[in-house]
Amino acid sequence: MTAIETETSNATDTSAENVALATAAMEALNRGDIEGAVAAFAPGAINHGRPATPEQFRWIFTDICHNLAERFTPDEVLAAGDRVA
């Protein structure tokens, strides 16, 4: 395997792992498990273009769980490297 193939493979692995983490976070929010959702995010994770601390994510997720009645049911989760949408 060449270096390019290795890098591509690692990027694909990272993308798949990040999709799994984003999906786990949404599932945790659907259960009302705020700490489970917070745990899916790495330190220094970016939220809407800005770094967010675990405390900030906790506040965001608490607000979401208490104020939205609907569940998160994405049609698709997309990832490219360390970015997930």
Secondary structure, DSSP 4 states (H G I P E B T S, - for coil): --HHHHHHHHHHHHHHHHHHHHHHHHHHHHHT-HHHHHHTSPTT-EETTEE--HHHHHHHHHHHHHH--S----S---EETTEE-
